[in-house]
Amino acid sequence: MLLCIGCEWHFKPGDEHLSEDVVLERYDRIQTLYLTTGDRSALQQLNTRYPEQTRMLIEDVLKIGQVNDPMINSKFLHYYKDSVLQAIMIDVEKQFADISDIDRELTSAFKELQKLLPDMQLPLVYAQIGALTQSIIVGDSTVGISLDKYLGADYPLYAKYYPEEQRRQMTRKMIVPDCIGFFILSRFPMNESVDTSMIMRHRHMGKIQWVVNRVTKKQTFTNEHVKAVDDYMRKHPKTSVPQLLENKQI
């Protein structure tokens, strides 16, 4: 399964893996080293240490070819030679030199989510530079966060490409809510063959956003659909989160 999301937005609780911290893997640093210097050892790390992340970035996010293409490394390098992307990589390096706050928030949120979804396994969460394409990329056991989509609402480059409303979501504080939200969506997707109406989509996202608010302990999402879910859950306290997310009638 691969779920790419733009800015538009068999364990039990108490098992030993609940004590694990969720540390954001810095794939982006190795990626930046290769794409700014052409360092061959960095390329080797991308292909041997992070083969699945590199495949998804090249094939599913950038869509520049197949990883087994003999010319793919040159295409990959050339794609990021754009002066805008080179500047973005430098800015990501500066803004996210310290991500200890993000690690703490991810760890706390995923631990809370595991309490609500007992069968959930922790994904490997990593950072990348997605060339302003997708914000969150969810694989079978991974979640990729494109840090270039979270440089701040006032980041000068964003004004050229994104409306003000969208820019307000492209901030550091949205990284964890987006990560958790689209991870949940990948586990509880909309049934495209049935749930085609816009209102059903909004209601489903409202449920997911309500869960995100709960596990992050912040009221990041406050729209009418989230409020409706909150009202429902107050009146039906025995409803579990899986029941909430799976029941299309709620």
Stockholm file with secondary structure:
# STOCKHOLM 1.0

chainA/1-250         MLLCIGCEWHFKPGDEHLSEDVVLERYDRIQTLYLTTGDRSALQQLNTRYPEQTRMLIEDVLKIGQVNDPMINSKFLHYYKDSVLQAIMIDVEKQFADISDIDRELTSAFKELQKLLPDMQLPLVYAQIGALTQSIIVGDSTVGISLDKYLGADYPLYAKYYPEEQRRQMTRKMIVPDCIGFFILSRFPMNESVDTSMIMRHRHMGKIQWVVNRVTKKQTFTNEHVKAVDDYMRKHPKTSVPQLLENKQI
#=GR chainA/1-250 SS CCEEECSCCCCCTTSGGGGCCCCCBCHHHHHHHHHHHCCHHHHHHHHHTSHHHHHIIIIIISCCCCTTCTTHHHHHHHHTTSHHHHHHHHHHHHHTSCCHHHHHHHHHHHHHHHHHSTTCCCCEEEEECCTTSCSEEECSSEEEEEGGGCSCTTCTTHHHHSCHHHHTTCSGGGHHHHHHHHHHHHHSCCCTTTCCSHHHHHHHHHHHHHHHHHHHTSCCCCSHHHHHHHHHHHHCTTCCHHHHHHCTTC
#=GC SS_cons         CCEEECSCCCCCTTSGGGGCCCCCBCHHHHHHHHHHHCCHHHHHHHHHTSHHHHHIIIIIISCCCCTTCTTHHHHHHHHTTSHHHHHHHHHHHHHTSCCHHHHHHHHHHHHHHHHHSTTCCCCEEEEECCTTSCSEEECSSEEEEEGGGCSCTTCTTHHHHSCHHHHTTCSGGGHHHHHHHHHHHHHSCCCTTTCCSHHHHHHHHHHHHHHHHHHHTSCCCCSHHHHHHHHHHHHCTTCCHHHHHHCTTC
//
